[in-house]
Amino acid sequence: MDNNNPIGELMQTTMENVKNILRVDTVVGEPIYTPDGITLVPISKISVGFGGGGVELGGKGQAGSKGYGGGNATGVKIDPIGFLVIKEGTVRMINITPPASNTVDRIIDMVPQVIDRVDSFIAKQKEGK
């Protein structure tokens, strides 16, 4: 983007402000420690929409420069989706979102459980040998 262009400056300022919102701390929250040794880590999903535009007007302004009109908008949506529960070295995800509505979403939701079961199976096999 040309730094002398007003729309470029406008978009640069907006993107820097959006970057301040979209930190890792926003997606993965601060851990919550319970007295019984359980750690809860809140997890969120962030959606961002961004748009902008501008136009240089044909006439000359008072200072001899062309007129300019422009604007941009940004929408940010933060949805809490669940908690990572850490207890005695085991990590699992507790979803707070509605259940998956189609087969692909259900399969994706089951991946962490399948990985946990495979890990525990492998650990049991190693103990048995």
Chimera marker file (.cmm) of the C-alpha trace (Angstrom):
<marker_set name="trace">
<marker id="1" x="0.000" y="0.000" z="0.000" r="1" g="1" b="0" radius="0.5"/>
<marker id="2" x="1.110" y="3.532" z="-0.714" r="1" g="1" b="0" radius="0.5"/>
<marker id="3" x="1.762" y="5.275" z="2.611" r="1" g="1" b="0" radius="0.5"/>
<marker id="4" x="0.720" y="8.658" z="1.136" r="1" g="1" b="0" radius="0.5"/>
<marker id="5" x="-2.726" y="7.321" z="0.242" r="1" g="1" b="0" radius="0.5"/>
<marker id="6" x="-5.392" y="8.191" z="2.864" r="1" g="1" b="0" radius="0.5"/>
<marker id="7" x="-7.135" y="4.803" z="2.490" r="1" g="1" b="0" radius="0.5"/>
<marker id="8" x="-3.828" y="3.051" z="3.117" r="1" g="1" b="0" radius="0.5"/>
<marker id="9" x="-3.303" y="5.022" z="6.319" r="1" g="1" b="0" radius="0.5"/>
<marker id="10" x="-6.897" y="4.356" z="7.403" r="1" g="1" b="0" radius="0.5"/>
<marker id="11" x="-6.584" y="0.613" z="6.796" r="1" g="1" b="0" radius="0.5"/>
<marker id="12" x="-3.177" y="0.447" z="8.495" r="1" g="1" b="0" radius="0.5"/>
<marker id="13" x="-4.554" y="2.093" z="11.643" r="1" g="1" b="0" radius="0.5"/>
<marker id="14" x="-7.564" y="-0.219" z="11.701" r="1" g="1" b="0" radius="0.5"/>
<marker id="15" x="-5.468" y="-3.364" z="11.205" r="1" g="1" b="0" radius="0.5"/>
<marker id="16" x="-3.146" y="-2.371" z="14.057" r="1" g="1" b="0" radius="0.5"/>
<marker id="17" x="-6.158" y="-1.993" z="16.357" r="1" g="1" b="0" radius="0.5"/>
<marker id="18" x="-7.540" y="-5.375" z="15.252" r="1" g="1" b="0" radius="0.5"/>
<marker id="19" x="-4.126" y="-6.937" z="15.903" r="1" g="1" b="0" radius="0.5"/>
<marker id="20" x="-4.292" y="-5.674" z="19.489" r="1" g="1" b="0" radius="0.5"/>
<marker id="21" x="-7.626" y="-7.485" z="19.963" r="1" g="1" b="0" radius="0.5"/>
<marker id="22" x="-6.490" y="-10.754" z="18.343" r="1" g="1" b="0" radius="0.5"/>
<marker id="23" x="-3.861" y="-11.872" z="20.824" r="1" g="1" b="0" radius="0.5"/>
<marker id="24" x="-3.256" y="-15.447" z="21.895" r="1" g="1" b="0" radius="0.5"/>
<marker id="25" x="-4.667" y="-14.499" z="25.314" r="1" g="1" b="0" radius="0.5"/>
<marker id="26" x="-8.018" y="-13.887" z="23.618" r="1" g="1" b="0" radius="0.5"/>
<marker id="27" x="-8.189" y="-17.419" z="22.188" r="1" g="1" b="0" radius="0.5"/>
<marker id="28" x="-6.548" y="-19.293" z="25.064" r="1" g="1" b="0" radius="0.5"/>
<marker id="29" x="-7.568" y="-17.641" z="28.334" r="1" g="1" b="0" radius="0.5"/>
<marker id="30" x="-5.772" y="-17.407" z="31.647" r="1" g="1" b="0" radius="0.5"/>
<marker id="31" x="-5.687" y="-20.739" z="33.532" r="1" g="1" b="0" radius="0.5"/>
<marker id="32" x="-8.058" y="-21.169" z="36.461" r="1" g="1" b="0" radius="0.5"/>
<marker id="33" x="-6.650" y="-23.250" z="39.321" r="1" g="1" b="0" radius="0.5"/>
<marker id="34" x="-9.084" y="-25.071" z="41.628" r="1" g="1" b="0" radius="0.5"/>
<marker id="35" x="-8.313" y="-26.133" z="45.224" r="1" g="1" b="0" radius="0.5"/>
<marker id="36" x="-8.568" y="-29.831" z="44.299" r="1" g="1" b="0" radius="0.5"/>
<marker id="37" x="-5.696" y="-29.629" z="41.779" r="1" g="1" b="0" radius="0.5"/>
<marker id="38" x="-7.689" y="-29.215" z="38.561" r="1" g="1" b="0" radius="0.5"/>
<marker id="39" x="-6.636" y="-26.563" z="36.062" r="1" g="1" b="0" radius="0.5"/>
<marker id="40" x="-9.222" y="-25.109" z="33.671" r="1" g="1" b="0" radius="0.5"/>
<marker id="41" x="-8.113" y="-23.212" z="30.570" r="1" g="1" b="0" radius="0.5"/>
<marker id="42" x="-10.878" y="-21.356" z="28.703" r="1" g="1" b="0" radius="0.5"/>
<marker id="43" x="-10.786" y="-21.647" z="24.894" r="1" g="1" b="0" radius="0.5"/>
<marker id="44" x="-12.563" y="-19.258" z="22.517" r="1" g="1" b="0" radius="0.5"/>
<marker id="45" x="-13.146" y="-18.968" z="18.774" r="1" g="1" b="0" radius="0.5"/>
<marker id="46" x="-12.638" y="-15.610" z="17.103" r="1" g="1" b="0" radius="0.5"/>
<marker id="47" x="-14.314" y="-14.494" z="13.854" r="1" g="1" b="0" radius="0.5"/>
<marker id="48" x="-13.267" y="-11.269" z="12.129" r="1" g="1" b="0" radius="0.5"/>
<marker id="49" x="-14.831" y="-9.373" z="9.255" r="1" g="1" b="0" radius="0.5"/>
<marker id="50" x="-13.128" y="-6.389" z="7.662" r="1" g="1" b="0" radius="0.5"/>
<marker id="51" x="-14.012" y="-4.020" z="4.847" r="1" g="1" b="0" radius="0.5"/>
<marker id="52" x="-13.032" y="-0.580" z="3.661" r="1" g="1" b="0" radius="0.5"/>
<marker id="53" x="-13.027" y="1.786" z="0.757" r="1" g="1" b="0" radius="0.5"/>
<marker id="54" x="-12.391" y="5.323" z="-0.299" r="1" g="1" b="0" radius="0.5"/>
<marker id="55" x="-12.420" y="7.767" z="-3.150" r="1" g="1" b="0" radius="0.5"/>
<marker id="56" x="-10.442" y="10.824" z="-4.124" r="1" g="1" b="0" radius="0.5"/>
<marker id="57" x="-12.729" y="13.602" z="-5.242" r="1" g="1" b="0" radius="0.5"/>
<marker id="58" x="-12.020" y="15.462" z="-8.484" r="1" g="1" b="0" radius="0.5"/>
<marker id="59" x="-12.024" y="19.047" z="-7.181" r="1" g="1" b="0" radius="0.5"/>
<marker id="60" x="-9.189" y="20.796" z="-5.413" r="1" g="1" b="0" radius="0.5"/>
<marker id="61" x="-9.585" y="21.689" z="-1.728" r="1" g="1" b="0" radius="0.5"/>
<marker id="62" x="-8.591" y="24.968" z="-0.060" r="1" g="1" b="0" radius="0.5"/>
<marker id="63" x="-4.975" y="23.901" z="0.419" r="1" g="1" b="0" radius="0.5"/>
<marker id="64" x="-4.718" y="22.783" z="-3.208" r="1" g="1" b="0" radius="0.5"/>
<marker id="65" x="-5.088" y="19.094" z="-2.399" r="1" g="1" b="0" radius="0.5"/>
<marker id="66" x="-7.799" y="16.823" z="-3.724" r="1" g="1" b="0" radius="0.5"/>
<marker id="67" x="-10.703" y="15.969" z="-1.448" r="1" g="1" b="0" radius="0.5"/>
<marker id="68" x="-11.004" y="12.485" z="-0.057" r="1" g="1" b="0" radius="0.5"/>
<marker id="69" x="-13.835" y="10.395" z="1.366" r="1" g="1" b="0" radius="0.5"/>
<marker id="70" x="-13.426" y="6.969" z="2.856" r="1" g="1" b="0" radius="0.5"/>
<marker id="71" x="-14.115" y="4.637" z="5.680" r="1" g="1" b="0" radius="0.5"/>
<marker id="72" x="-13.749" y="1.118" z="6.916" r="1" g="1" b="0" radius="0.5"/>
<marker id="73" x="-15.404" y="-1.214" z="9.353" r="1" g="1" b="0" radius="0.5"/>
<marker id="74" x="-14.341" y="-4.198" z="11.386" r="1" g="1" b="0" radius="0.5"/>
<marker id="75" x="-16.455" y="-6.715" z="13.227" r="1" g="1" b="0" radius="0.5"/>
<marker id="76" x="-15.034" y="-9.091" z="15.808" r="1" g="1" b="0" radius="0.5"/>
<marker id="77" x="-16.995" y="-11.954" z="17.344" r="1" g="1" b="0" radius="0.5"/>
<marker id="78" x="-15.586" y="-13.958" z="20.246" r="1" g="1" b="0" radius="0.5"/>
<marker id="79" x="-17.373" y="-17.210" z="21.127" r="1" g="1" b="0" radius="0.5"/>
<marker id="80" x="-16.353" y="-19.299" z="24.130" r="1" g="1" b="0" radius="0.5"/>
<marker id="81" x="-16.211" y="-22.908" z="22.922" r="1" g="1" b="0" radius="0.5"/>
<marker id="82" x="-14.975" y="-24.880" z="25.904" r="1" g="1" b="0" radius="0.5"/>
<marker id="83" x="-12.400" y="-25.578" z="28.564" r="1" g="1" b="0" radius="0.5"/>
<marker id="84" x="-9.241" y="-27.645" z="28.630" r="1" g="1" b="0" radius="0.5"/>
<marker id="85" x="-9.369" y="-29.627" z="31.868" r="1" g="1" b="0" radius="0.5"/>
<marker id="86" x="-5.979" y="-30.660" z="33.237" r="1" g="1" b="0" radius="0.5"/>
<marker id="87" x="-6.057" y="-33.169" z="36.087" r="1" g="1" b="0" radius="0.5"/>
<marker id="88" x="-3.249" y="-35.446" z="37.237" r="1" g="1" b="0" radius="0.5"/>
<marker id="89" x="-1.377" y="-35.128" z="33.946" r="1" g="1" b="0" radius="0.5"/>
<marker id="90" x="-4.453" y="-35.857" z="31.798" r="1" g="1" b="0" radius="0.5"/>
<marker id="91" x="-5.842" y="-33.216" z="29.474" r="1" g="1" b="0" radius="0.5"/>
<marker id="92" x="-9.330" y="-33.306" z="28.012" r="1" g="1" b="0" radius="0.5"/>
<marker id="93" x="-11.627" y="-30.824" z="26.337" r="1" g="1" b="0" radius="0.5"/>
<marker id="94" x="-15.091" y="-30.002" z="27.628" r="1" g="1" b="0" radius="0.5"/>
<marker id="95" x="-17.137" y="-28.331" z="24.903" r="1" g="1" b="0" radius="0.5"/>
<marker id="96" x="-19.765" y="-25.760" z="25.799" r="1" g="1" b="0" radius="0.5"/>
<marker id="97" x="-20.918" y="-25.323" z="22.215" r="1" g="1" b="0" radius="0.5"/>
<marker id="98" x="-23.979" y="-27.115" z="20.845" r="1" g="1" b="0" radius="0.5"/>
<marker id="99" x="-23.327" y="-30.665" z="19.611" r="1" g="1" b="0" radius="0.5"/>
<marker id="100" x="-22.131" y="-31.180" z="16.061" r="1" g="1" b="0" radius="0.5"/>
<marker id="101" x="-24.916" y="-31.177" z="13.496" r="1" g="1" b="0" radius="0.5"/>
<marker id="102" x="-23.323" y="-33.253" z="10.742" r="1" g="1" b="0" radius="0.5"/>
<marker id="103" x="-21.050" y="-36.267" z="10.409" r="1" g="1" b="0" radius="0.5"/>
<marker id="104" x="-17.868" y="-34.332" z="9.590" r="1" g="1" b="0" radius="0.5"/>
<marker id="105" x="-18.282" y="-32.101" z="12.658" r="1" g="1" b="0" radius="0.5"/>
<marker id="106" x="-18.919" y="-35.150" z="14.855" r="1" g="1" b="0" radius="0.5"/>
<marker id="107" x="-15.755" y="-36.850" z="13.579" r="1" g="1" b="0" radius="0.5"/>
<marker id="108" x="-13.698" y="-33.707" z="14.248" r="1" g="1" b="0" radius="0.5"/>
<marker id="109" x="-15.159" y="-33.480" z="17.761" r="1" g="1" b="0" radius="0.5"/>
<marker id="110" x="-14.201" y="-37.114" z="18.462" r="1" g="1" b="0" radius="0.5"/>
<marker id="111" x="-10.521" y="-36.785" z="17.442" r="1" g="1" b="0" radius="0.5"/>
<marker id="112" x="-9.230" y="-35.738" z="20.919" r="1" g="1" b="0" radius="0.5"/>
<marker id="113" x="-11.099" y="-38.625" z="22.599" r="1" g="1" b="0" radius="0.5"/>
<marker id="114" x="-9.705" y="-41.138" z="20.097" r="1" g="1" b="0" radius="0.5"/>
<marker id="115" x="-6.169" y="-39.826" z="20.646" r="1" g="1" b="0" radius="0.5"/>
<marker id="116" x="-6.593" y="-40.141" z="24.440" r="1" g="1" b="0" radius="0.5"/>
<marker id="117" x="-7.790" y="-43.732" z="24.095" r="1" g="1" b="0" radius="0.5"/>
<marker id="118" x="-4.923" y="-44.664" z="21.773" r="1" g="1" b="0" radius="0.5"/>
<marker id="119" x="-2.439" y="-43.090" z="24.203" r="1" g="1" b="0" radius="0.5"/>
<marker id="120" x="-3.872" y="-44.999" z="27.168" r="1" g="1" b="0" radius="0.5"/>
<marker id="121" x="-3.880" y="-48.243" z="25.129" r="1" g="1" b="0" radius="0.5"/>
<marker id="122" x="-0.214" y="-47.777" z="24.206" r="1" g="1" b="0" radius="0.5"/>
<marker id="123" x="0.663" y="-46.977" z="27.832" r="1" g="1" b="0" radius="0.5"/>
<marker id="124" x="-1.071" y="-50.172" z="29.010" r="1" g="1" b="0" radius="0.5"/>
<marker id="125" x="0.751" y="-52.201" z="26.378" r="1" g="1" b="0" radius="0.5"/>
<marker id="126" x="4.112" y="-50.808" z="27.526" r="1" g="1" b="0" radius="0.5"/>
<marker id="127" x="3.288" y="-51.587" z="31.184" r="1" g="1" b="0" radius="0.5"/>
<marker id="128" x="2.393" y="-55.164" z="30.277" r="1" g="1" b="0" radius="0.5"/>
<marker id="129" x="5.774" y="-55.856" z="28.614" r="1" g="1" b="0" radius="0.5"/>
<link id1="1" id2="2" r="1" g="1" b="0" radius="0.2"/>
<link id1="2" id2="3" r="1" g="1" b="0" radius="0.2"/>
<link id1="3" id2="4" r="1" g="1" b="0" radius="0.2"/>
<link id1="4" id2="5" r="1" g="1" b="0" radius="0.2"/>
<link id1="5" id2="6" r="1" g="1" b="0" radius="0.2"/>
<link id1="6" id2="7" r="1" g="1" b="0" radius="0.2"/>
<link id1="7" id2="8" r="1" g="1" b="0" radius="0.2"/>
<link id1="8" id2="9" r="1" g="1" b="0" radius="0.2"/>
<link id1="9" id2="10" r="1" g="1" b="0" radius="0.2"/>
<link id1="10" id2="11" r="1" g="1" b="0" radius="0.2"/>
<link id1="11" id2="12" r="1" g="1" b="0" radius="0.2"/>
<link id1="12" id2="13" r="1" g="1" b="0" radius="0.2"/>
<link id1="13" id2="14" r="1" g="1" b="0" radius="0.2"/>
<link id1="14" id2="15" r="1" g="1" b="0" radius="0.2"/>
<link id1="15" id2="16" r="1" g="1" b="0" radius="0.2"/>
<link id1="16" id2="17" r="1" g="1" b="0" radius="0.2"/>
<link id1="17" id2="18" r="1" g="1" b="0" radius="0.2"/>
<link id1="18" id2="19" r="1" g="1" b="0" radius="0.2"/>
<link id1="19" id2="20" r="1" g="1" b="0" radius="0.2"/>
<link id1="20" id2="21" r="1" g="1" b="0" radius="0.2"/>
<link id1="21" id2="22" r="1" g="1" b="0" radius="0.2"/>
<link id1="22" id2="23" r="1" g="1" b="0" radius="0.2"/>
<link id1="23" id2="24" r="1" g="1" b="0" radius="0.2"/>
<link id1="24" id2="25" r="1" g="1" b="0" radius="0.2"/>
<link id1="25" id2="26" r="1" g="1" b="0" radius="0.2"/>
<link id1="26" id2="27" r="1" g="1" b="0" radius="0.2"/>
<link id1="27" id2="28" r="1" g="1" b="0" radius="0.2"/>
<link id1="28" id2="29" r="1" g="1" b="0" radius="0.2"/>
<link id1="29" id2="30" r="1" g="1" b="0" radius="0.2"/>
<link id1="30" id2="31" r="1" g="1" b="0" radius="0.2"/>
<link id1="31" id2="32" r="1" g="1" b="0" radius="0.2"/>
<link id1="32" id2="33" r="1" g="1" b="0" radius="0.2"/>
<link id1="33" id2="34" r="1" g="1" b="0" radius="0.2"/>
<link id1="34" id2="35" r="1" g="1" b="0" radius="0.2"/>
<link id1="35" id2="36" r="1" g="1" b="0" radius="0.2"/>
<link id1="36" id2="37" r="1" g="1" b="0" radius="0.2"/>
<link id1="37" id2="38" r="1" g="1" b="0" radius="0.2"/>
<link id1="38" id2="39" r="1" g="1" b="0" radius="0.2"/>
<link id1="39" id2="40" r="1" g="1" b="0" radius="0.2"/>
<link id1="40" id2="41" r="1" g="1" b="0" radius="0.2"/>
<link id1="41" id2="42" r="1" g="1" b="0" radius="0.2"/>
<link id1="42" id2="43" r="1" g="1" b="0" radius="0.2"/>
<link id1="43" id2="44" r="1" g="1" b="0" radius="0.2"/>
<link id1="44" id2="45" r="1" g="1" b="0" radius="0.2"/>
<link id1="45" id2="46" r="1" g="1" b="0" radius="0.2"/>
<link id1="46" id2="47" r="1" g="1" b="0" radius="0.2"/>
<link id1="47" id2="48" r="1" g="1" b="0" radius="0.2"/>
<link id1="48" id2="49" r="1" g="1" b="0" radius="0.2"/>
<link id1="49" id2="50" r="1" g="1" b="0" radius="0.2"/>
<link id1="50" id2="51" r="1" g="1" b="0" radius="0.2"/>
<link id1="51" id2="52" r="1" g="1" b="0" radius="0.2"/>
<link id1="52" id2="53" r="1" g="1" b="0" radius="0.2"/>
<link id1="53" id2="54" r="1" g="1" b="0" radius="0.2"/>
<link id1="54" id2="55" r="1" g="1" b="0" radius="0.2"/>
<link id1="55" id2="56" r="1" g="1" b="0" radius="0.2"/>
<link id1="56" id2="57" r="1" g="1" b="0" radius="0.2"/>
<link id1="57" id2="58" r="1" g="1" b="0" radius="0.2"/>
<link id1="58" id2="59" r="1" g="1" b="0" radius="0.2"/>
<link id1="59" id2="60" r="1" g="1" b="0" radius="0.2"/>
<link id1="60" id2="61" r="1" g="1" b="0" radius="0.2"/>
<link id1="61" id2="62" r="1" g="1" b="0" radius="0.2"/>
<link id1="62" id2="63" r="1" g="1" b="0" radius="0.2"/>
<link id1="63" id2="64" r="1" g="1" b="0" radius="0.2"/>
<link id1="64" id2="65" r="1" g="1" b="0" radius="0.2"/>
<link id1="65" id2="66" r="1" g="1" b="0" radius="0.2"/>
<link id1="66" id2="67" r="1" g="1" b="0" radius="0.2"/>
<link id1="67" id2="68" r="1" g="1" b="0" radius="0.2"/>
<link id1="68" id2="69" r="1" g="1" b="0" radius="0.2"/>
<link id1="69" id2="70" r="1" g="1" b="0" radius="0.2"/>
<link id1="70" id2="71" r="1" g="1" b="0" radius="0.2"/>
<link id1="71" id2="72" r="1" g="1" b="0" radius="0.2"/>
<link id1="72" id2="73" r="1" g="1" b="0" radius="0.2"/>
<link id1="73" id2="74" r="1" g="1" b="0" radius="0.2"/>
<link id1="74" id2="75" r="1" g="1" b="0" radius="0.2"/>
<link id1="75" id2="76" r="1" g="1" b="0" radius="0.2"/>
<link id1="76" id2="77" r="1" g="1" b="0" radius="0.2"/>
<link id1="77" id2="78" r="1" g="1" b="0" radius="0.2"/>
<link id1="78" id2="79" r="1" g="1" b="0" radius="0.2"/>
<link id1="79" id2="80" r="1" g="1" b="0" radius="0.2"/>
<link id1="80" id2="81" r="1" g="1" b="0" radius="0.2"/>
<link id1="81" id2="82" r="1" g="1" b="0" radius="0.2"/>
<link id1="82" id2="83" r="1" g="1" b="0" radius="0.2"/>
<link id1="83" id2="84" r="1" g="1" b="0" radius="0.2"/>
<link id1="84" id2="85" r="1" g="1" b="0" radius="0.2"/>
<link id1="85" id2="86" r="1" g="1" b="0" radius="0.2"/>
<link id1="86" id2="87" r="1" g="1" b="0" radius="0.2"/>
<link id1="87" id2="88" r="1" g="1" b="0" radius="0.2"/>
<link id1="88" id2="89" r="1" g="1" b="0" radius="0.2"/>
<link id1="89" id2="90" r="1" g="1" b="0" radius="0.2"/>
<link id1="90" id2="91" r="1" g="1" b="0" radius="0.2"/>
<link id1="91" id2="92" r="1" g="1" b="0" radius="0.2"/>
<link id1="92" id2="93" r="1" g="1" b="0" radius="0.2"/>
<link id1="93" id2="94" r="1" g="1" b="0" radius="0.2"/>
<link id1="94" id2="95" r="1" g="1" b="0" radius="0.2"/>
<link id1="95" id2="96" r="1" g="1" b="0" radius="0.2"/>
<link id1="96" id2="97" r="1" g="1" b="0" radius="0.2"/>
<link id1="97" id2="98" r="1" g="1" b="0" radius="0.2"/>
<link id1="98" id2="99" r="1" g="1" b="0" radius="0.2"/>
<link id1="99" id2="100" r="1" g="1" b="0" radius="0.2"/>
<link id1="100" id2="101" r="1" g="1" b="0" radius="0.2"/>
<link id1="101" id2="102" r="1" g="1" b="0" radius="0.2"/>
<link id1="102" id2="103" r="1" g="1" b="0" radius="0.2"/>
<link id1="103" id2="104" r="1" g="1" b="0" radius="0.2"/>
<link id1="104" id2="105" r="1" g="1" b="0" radius="0.2"/>
<link id1="105" id2="106" r="1" g="1" b="0" radius="0.2"/>
<link id1="106" id2="107" r="1" g="1" b="0" radius="0.2"/>
<link id1="107" id2="108" r="1" g="1" b="0" radius="0.2"/>
<link id1="108" id2="109" r="1" g="1" b="0" radius="0.2"/>
<link id1="109" id2="110" r="1" g="1" b="0" radius="0.2"/>
<link id1="110" id2="111" r="1" g="1" b="0" radius="0.2"/>
<link id1="111" id2="112" r="1" g="1" b="0" radius="0.2"/>
<link id1="112" id2="113" r="1" g="1" b="0" radius="0.2"/>
<link id1="113" id2="114" r="1" g="1" b="0" radius="0.2"/>
<link id1="114" id2="115" r="1" g="1" b="0" radius="0.2"/>
<link id1="115" id2="116" r="1" g="1" b="0" radius="0.2"/>
<link id1="116" id2="117" r="1" g="1" b="0" radius="0.2"/>
<link id1="117" id2="118" r="1" g="1" b="0" radius="0.2"/>
<link id1="118" id2="119" r="1" g="1" b="0" radius="0.2"/>
<link id1="119" id2="120" r="1" g="1" b="0" radius="0.2"/>
<link id1="120" id2="121" r="1" g="1" b="0" radius="0.2"/>
<link id1="121" id2="122" r="1" g="1" b="0" radius="0.2"/>
<link id1="122" id2="123" r="1" g="1" b="0" radius="0.2"/>
<link id1="123" id2="124" r="1" g="1" b="0" radius="0.2"/>
<link id1="124" id2="125" r="1" g="1" b="0" radius="0.2"/>
<link id1="125" id2="126" r="1" g="1" b="0" radius="0.2"/>
<link id1="126" id2="127" r="1" g="1" b="0" radius="0.2"/>
<link id1="127" id2="128" r="1" g="1" b="0" radius="0.2"/>
<link id1="128" id2="129" r="1" g="1" b="0" radius="0.2"/>
</marker_set>
